Amino acid sequence: MTAVLDAEELSKQYGRRRALQDCTLSIPPGHVVGLVGPNGAGKTTLLHLAVGLLQPTSGTIEVLGSRPAETPAQLGRVGFVAQETPTYAALSVADHLNFGAWLNPSFDATMAEHRIDELGLDPHQKAGHLSGGQRAQLALTLAIAKRPELLILDEPVAGLDPLARREFLQYLMESVAEHELSVILSSHLVADLERVCDYLVVLVASRLQLAGEVEGLLASHHRLSGPRRDADSMPSDQEVIEASHTERQSTIFVRSESPILDPAWTVEEVSLEDLVLAYMGRATDARGARRSSMRPVQ
Amino acid sequence: MIRFAWRQFRVQAAVAAGALVVIAVVLAITGSHLVHVYDTSVATCKANRGSSAVCVNAVTNTYRFLQDALPVLVIVVPALIGIFWGAPLVARELETGSCRLAWTQSVSRSRWLFVKLGVVGVSSMVAAGLLALMVTGWSSPIEKVSPNRFSPSLFSVLGIAPIGYAAFAFAFGVTAGLLIRRTLPAMAATLLAFVGARLAVTYWVRPHLMSPVKTVMALKQSYGTGISQSSTGTGLTFLPPSVNIPNAWIYSNEVVNRSGHAPTTQFLQSACRAVLSGSAAPVNHPVRNPNSGFPECFGRVAAKFHEVLTYQPASRYWAFQWYETTIFVGAALVLAGLCFWWLRHRVT
C-alpha cells in the first residue's frame, strides 16, 4: 500500500533559518499519527509541506503517492485543519458549508449540515462570533465533509478548553472509525495525543527524532534503574536515549528490541509521555553543550 | 469558486451598485433639467442674437456644485477601488490565515486567484466605466457650449480612460497586498502608486503619444493680441491672439521669428515706444489694442514675427482615449501576471 506520507531528505529553510532538516520518514496508511515536538520544532513546517502550502527547499515529499497540491484532485484527497483554525470571520456558518461544497466536488453537504446541527451551531451565525471550540469544530467539519483519505490537523486542540478538547477529539475519532481515514495531528502536548494516536513522530529542533507505531515503541523502550553505572558501558544492543545519575544510582532510558536480562536492573515500563520527554531531552542536550552521558541530578 | 468569490464580494458589490443607482437617479433628474436649460438658453440667444457668452453662462452656471464634484468623483473612484477592493483581496486572506483554508480545498491556487481577480477586477472596470459613462452623458450640454474635453482635467473624466484607471488601481492593490502581505500598508502603497502613475502619464507620457500638429500663421491683430509686462521687472512679452479650437488640446501658441525666438524686451521697447509711454506703463495685464500707436507697433512686430500654434486636433481625441486606456489596462495585466508568478513561486 502507498504510504500516506513519504519524505526523503526533506528540508525547508527560511532565509538562513532551518525549519526542517533532512527528514526521511514513511508513514504507512491506516494510522492516527501523533506529531509531537516542542514549539518551533518544525511541526507546522512539515505539515504545511505535506498539504502543499510550502514547497521544500531540498528533498522530496509525497502524500498518498503524489506531490502535495499537485492537482485539484490531489488537494481533494487531503483534508487540512490549520493551526488556530482560520475561517472567514465575516461569513456565516452556512456560508462556510457552501464554501466547502463549491470548492470540493466530493463534498458531503448532508453530512456537514447534520454535523452542524448536532453541534448546535446556528447556521446564520458569523464565524467571527464563534467560540474557539466551535470554530475548531466548524473547521474539522469542513475538512471531514470533503471526504479526504488523509486528514491533517495542526495543533487542533491547542486553544481549546478541556471539554471542547474532549469533544473535538471524540468527533475526530468517530469520523476516523466511520470513514476509515488516516490522520496526522500535531501537538506540543503528548497528553492530547495519548488517547487517540497509534503512531508517533517526534520532531525536535527541526530534526526527526523518532517515528514508529506506539505499541512497538512502548515495547522496545525501558527505564532501567540500578547501581551507578556509566551509560557508555551499556551493551551494544541497548541504545541509551537518556541517562541520569545520583551518587549511587543510575536511571537509564534505553531502546532495545531484545528483553533486558541483566538482573542488576529494575526494569520499568514507559509511558508515551516518558518516551517523548526522553527523546526531547536527548535532542536538547545534543543541541546545547554537546551531549554528555553523565548528567548529574542534584 | 466563482460562486464563492461572489459571496465574498457581495457586500462591496452591493455598496457599489447602490452608490451607482443613487448617482444615476441624481444625474437623471439634474441632467434632464440641464438639457432643458441648454435648449432654452441657446434658443433665446439665437433669437435675440445675443452674445454667445450669455448662452454659455446660462449652462455653465447650472448645477455648479455637480459640475465641480463629478470630475473629482470620477478621478477618485478608481483610487478607492484600488484601496478598498484591490489591496485587501489577497492581503486580508494572508493576514487572517484564511488562505490556508482556501488553498487546501480542491481548487488550485492559480484558479483561486484567477477567479478572484476576474470577479472583482471586471466589477471594478464595469463600475468605473458606468460612472464615467453617466458623467459623460450628463456633461454633454456643457461640452456643447464649452467644448474642452481634450484638456488634461477633463480627458481623464470623460470617455473610457477611467476604465483603464480602475483596472490598474485594482491590479496594483492586489499586487501590493500579495507582496506586502498586510492590508493597511498595501492600501497606502496603492494610493501612492496610483497618484504617481496618473500624474506621470498625464504630464510625461500622454503629450508624447502622438506628435502634435504645428501650424505657422502670420500674426493677425485680433482678440488677445497685446503686450504684457511681467510683474517683477521690466520684461515685456508680446501676446498672440487667443485661439479657440473646439475640443483641441493646445500645447502652445507662440510668437516667434524665423530662428524661433520670441521678441525681446528691447525690440518691443523700441518698436512700441508710443504704446508703452502712453499713459502710465501697463503693469500686470496685457495692453489690448490701446488707442494710440498700437497698429504701428503691431505692424513692426508682424513684419519680423509670426505665430506658431502647437496642438492636438479634436479628431485625435478617441485615439488618445484608447491609448490611455490601453496603457493602464496593459499595466494591470502585467501586474496580474506578476501576481500569478508570485503566488506560485514566492508564497511558499
Contacts between the chains, C-beta under 8 A, distances in Angstrom:
chain1	res1	chain2	res2	distance
A	51	B	104	5.2
A	52	B	103	7.7
A	52	B	104	7.6
A	53	B	100	6.1
A	53	B	103	6.1
A	53	B	104	7.0
A	53	B	348	7.7
A	54	B	348	5.1
A	55	B	348	4.5
A	69	B	103	7.5
A	69	B	104	7.8
A	69	B	108	7.5
A	69	B	109	7.8
A	71	B	108	7.5
A	72	B	106	4.7
A	72	B	107	5.9
A	72	B	108	5.6
A	72	B	111	7.7
A	73	B	106	7.0
A	75	B	104	6.5
A	75	B	105	6.5
A	75	B	106	4.9
A	75	B	107	7.1
A	75	B	108	7.3
A	76	B	105	7.8
A	76	B	106	3.6
A	78	B	104	7.2
A	79	B	104	7.7
A	80	B	100	7.4
A	80	B	104	4.0
A	82	B	97	6.4
A	82	B	100	4.0
A	82	B	101	6.5
A	82	B	104	7.5
A	83	B	97	7.9
A	84	B	97	6.6
A	86	B	96	6.0
A	86	B	97	3.6
A	86	B	98	4.8
A	86	B	100	5.8
A	86	B	101	5.4
A	87	B	98	6.7
A	87	B	101	6.6
A	88	B	8	7.3
A	88	B	96	7.9
A	88	B	98	5.4
A	88	B	101	7.7
A	89	B	96	6.9
A	90	B	11	7.8
A	91	B	7	7.1
A	91	B	8	7.5
A	95	B	7	6.1
A	98	B	3	7.4
A	98	B	4	7.2
A	98	B	7	6.9
A	99	B	4	5.4
A	99	B	7	7.6
A	99	B	105	7.7
A	100	B	105	7.3
A	102	B	1	6.5
A	102	B	3	5.0
A	102	B	4	4.9
A	103	B	1	6.1
A	103	B	4	6.3
A	103	B	102	7.6
A	103	B	105	3.7
A	103	B	106	6.2
A	103	B	107	5.0
A	104	B	105	5.5
A	104	B	106	4.5
A	105	B	106	6.2
A	106	B	106	7.2
A	139	B	101	7.3
A	142	B	101	7.7
A	146	B	105	7.1
A	146	B	106	7.1
